[in-house]
Amino acid sequence: MKIIVAKDYEDMSRKAFGVMSQVVRDNPQAVLGLATGTTPLGLYRLMIEDHRLNGTSYGGVKTVNLDEYVGLTADHNQSYAYFMRKNLFDGLDIDPASTNIENGAAGDLPRECARYDALLDEMRQDIQLLGLGSNGHIAFNEPGTPFGSGTHEVRLAQSTINDNSRLFDRVEDVPVSALTMGPRNIMNAKKILVLASGENKARAVYGAVKGEVTESLPASILQRHPDCTFIIDEAAAKLL
Ligand code: GLP
């Protein structure tokens, strides 16, 4: 596990861009595992800027996203599918058909999870980007998720609903469940890049990096990955 402490959010985003763009340069057909949340937004802006200014092409790249809310269609403005189009894909030359995310509006959710799991087995991520929940969750794997889980439906922890309610008009509008890659799918990535910014992530970062490896703090499993880098700002590194 490699820990890089950045000065602030901008510096974290620049350093993350360095890692991500290297993966795409090394392999223009790379499979990128992507994440939602406010943490990767700076990185996504830099990817778009680099594409515009330097012509870096994503024409051969494929993507798989971590998770999606249950009950929201891909055109709902709070869905993660919409988030990805608006904050990244629309600014790149990526083929929309090469981008993948769980369908949270599928009629048969267990079947949708099995479909996504099979897809992930075929499309091993060259890099998987992750943010951290303040309770140490990765994707939507809440505390207590068995490390061996693949893609599954999860009932969101109340703390996650509260954290994510800032992006909704009312807390009651936040979906109560989601489909998520499991820890097994995340650990299958060749390389993992974790970003965290701000003091409210400091405890989760500490647990992930220095705590016991335990299912009560899902991000602690990352200690077992052979190529995992944390890029965190000083506030998130406060307890290390
Ligand atoms: C959600 C997502 C996670 C993300 C987390 C942190 O719960 N499912 O993948 O890492 O939020 O979000 P933020 O980056 O906004 O703090």
Residues whose N, C-alpha, C, O or C-beta is under 5 A from the ligand:
A	BS01	GLP	A35 T36 G37 T38 T39 D67 G131 L132 G133 A139 F140
